[in-house]
Amino acid sequence: MKLRLLTLGHKMPDWVGEGFELYNQRLPHHLKVNLVEINAVVRQKTQSTAQIKAIEAEAIQKQLQPGDYNIALDEAGQLISTKGVAQAMADWQMMGQNINIIIGGADGLDHSIKQVVDKTWSLSRLTFPHQLVRVVIAEQIYRAHSLLTNHPYHRE
């Protein structure tokens, strides 16, 4: 199983990379998250939000391989708990499929991505900046791993 975080945007502030790496480095080698940065569309005055999301969707779809298990993050998705992430990780390891967690850009994900994914998760009913979501996902993957291995990082 390979775990990839597909995210739109590049040239993130230093704190984003540092936060992501803090948690990713704590994971065992076989669970390290491969961060795939996809260039977001530079907004032109002549482009609508729908056009931008469609262009970004094409770039995301180029990263998806047949047989991958794909999860989109969207505020309208299924609310997921830490225990839910831990259970999903246990399931992924049993399935042996590659996993893609997809973070949209500033305008969110195009409907075409939401139609091809296996699951749509919501981290919260709050809307987060996509930069912060990178760090939150890395922390939750680490927290789920600690829960599965009875590591004291996750306290109940």
C-alpha positions as CSV (number, residue, x, y, z in Angstrom):
1,M,0.0,0.0,0.0
2,K,1.2,3.5,-0.9
3,L,-0.5,6.5,0.6
4,R,-0.5,9.7,-1.5
5,L,-1.9,13.1,-0.6
6,L,-2.9,14.8,-3.8
7,T,-3.1,18.5,-3.2
8,L,-3.6,21.6,-5.4
9,G,-1.1,24.4,-4.8
10,H,2.6,24.9,-4.5
11,K,5.0,27.2,-2.8
12,M,3.4,26.8,0.6
13,P,4.5,28.8,3.6
14,D,7.3,27.2,5.6
15,W,5.0,26.2,8.4
16,V,2.9,24.0,6.1
17,G,5.9,21.9,5.0
18,E,7.3,21.8,8.6
19,G,4.0,20.7,10.1
20,F,3.5,18.1,7.4
21,E,7.0,16.7,7.8
22,L,6.8,16.7,11.6
23,Y,4.1,14.0,11.5
24,N,5.1,12.2,8.3
25,Q,8.6,11.6,9.7
26,R,7.1,9.9,12.8
27,L,5.3,7.3,10.6
28,P,7.0,4.0,9.8
29,H,8.5,3.7,6.4
30,H,5.6,1.7,4.9
31,L,3.0,4.3,6.0
32,K,4.9,7.5,4.9
33,V,2.6,9.8,3.0
34,N,3.8,10.8,-0.4
35,L,2.8,14.4,-1.0
36,V,1.9,15.1,-4.6
37,E,1.6,18.8,-5.3
38,I,-0.5,19.7,-8.4
39,N,-0.2,23.2,-9.7
40,A,-3.4,25.2,-9.1
41,V,-4.7,27.3,-11.9
42,V,-3.7,30.9,-11.8
43,R,-7.0,32.7,-11.8
44,Q,-7.6,34.8,-15.0
45,K,-10.4,37.4,-15.0
46,T,-11.9,35.7,-18.0
47,Q,-12.2,32.3,-16.2
48,S,-15.2,31.3,-14.1
49,T,-14.8,29.3,-10.9
50,A,-16.4,26.3,-12.7
51,Q,-13.8,26.5,-15.5
52,I,-10.9,26.7,-13.0
53,K,-12.3,23.7,-11.1
54,A,-12.7,21.7,-14.3
55,I,-9.0,22.4,-15.3
56,E,-7.8,21.4,-11.9
57,A,-9.9,18.3,-12.0
58,E,-8.2,17.2,-15.2
59,A,-4.8,17.6,-13.5
60,I,-6.0,15.5,-10.5
61,Q,-7.4,12.8,-12.7
62,K,-4.0,12.4,-14.4
63,Q,-2.7,11.3,-11.0
64,L,-5.3,8.6,-10.5
65,Q,-4.4,5.1,-11.5
66,P,-6.8,2.2,-12.1
67,G,-7.2,0.1,-9.0
68,D,-6.3,3.0,-6.6
69,Y,-8.7,3.8,-3.8
70,N,-9.6,7.5,-3.9
71,I,-10.9,9.7,-1.1
72,A,-11.9,13.3,-1.7
73,L,-12.0,15.8,1.1
74,D,-15.0,18.0,0.9
75,E,-17.1,19.9,3.5
76,A,-20.2,18.1,2.3
77,G,-18.6,14.6,2.7
78,Q,-19.1,12.1,5.4
79,L,-17.8,13.3,8.8
80,I,-14.9,11.1,9.8
81,S,-13.5,10.6,13.3
82,T,-10.0,9.7,14.3
83,K,-11.2,6.2,15.1
84,G,-12.8,6.1,11.6
85,V,-9.5,7.0,10.0
86,A,-7.8,4.3,12.1
87,Q,-10.3,1.7,10.9
88,A,-9.9,2.9,7.3
89,M,-6.1,2.6,7.6
90,A,-6.5,-1.0,8.9
91,D,-8.8,-1.8,6.0
92,W,-6.4,-0.2,3.5
93,Q,-3.5,-2.3,4.7
94,M,-5.6,-5.4,4.3
95,M,-6.8,-4.4,0.8
96,G,-3.2,-3.7,-0.4
97,Q,-4.5,-0.9,-2.7
98,N,-2.8,2.4,-3.2
99,I,-4.7,5.2,-1.5
100,N,-5.1,8.7,-2.7
101,I,-6.5,11.4,-0.4
102,I,-7.4,14.4,-2.5
103,I,-7.4,18.0,-1.3
104,G,-9.0,20.6,-3.6
105,G,-7.8,24.1,-4.3
106,A,-9.1,27.4,-3.0
107,D,-12.4,26.9,-4.9
108,G,-12.9,23.2,-3.8
109,L,-13.2,20.2,-6.0
110,D,-15.0,19.9,-9.3
111,H,-18.1,17.6,-9.3
112,S,-16.3,15.3,-11.8
113,I,-13.8,14.3,-9.1
114,K,-16.5,13.7,-6.5
115,Q,-18.1,11.3,-9.0
116,V,-15.1,9.1,-9.5
117,V,-13.9,8.8,-5.9
118,D,-14.6,5.8,-3.7
119,K,-15.3,8.0,-0.6
120,T,-15.9,11.6,0.2
121,W,-14.8,12.6,3.7
122,S,-15.3,15.8,5.7
123,L,-12.9,16.8,8.4
124,S,-15.4,19.2,9.9
125,R,-18.4,21.2,9.0
126,L,-15.9,24.2,9.2
127,T,-14.1,25.2,6.0
128,F,-10.3,25.0,6.3
129,P,-7.7,26.6,4.1
130,H,-6.2,23.8,1.9
131,Q,-2.7,24.5,3.3
132,L,-3.8,23.7,6.8
133,V,-5.6,20.5,5.6
134,R,-2.2,19.1,4.6
135,V,-1.0,19.3,8.2
136,V,-4.2,18.0,9.6
137,I,-4.2,15.0,7.4
138,A,-0.6,14.1,8.2
139,E,-1.4,14.5,11.9
140,Q,-4.5,12.3,11.7
141,I,-2.7,9.6,9.8
142,Y,0.0,9.6,12.5
143,R,-2.7,9.6,15.2
144,A,-4.6,6.8,13.5
145,H,-1.3,4.8,13.3
146,S,-0.7,5.4,17.0
147,L,-4.2,4.3,17.9
148,L,-3.7,1.1,15.9
149,T,-0.4,0.3,17.5
150,N,-1.4,1.3,21.1
151,H,1.1,4.2,21.1
152,P,0.4,6.7,23.9
153,Y,0.2,9.7,21.4
154,H,-3.5,9.1,21.1
155,R,-5.2,9.4,24.5
156,E,-8.8,8.5,25.2
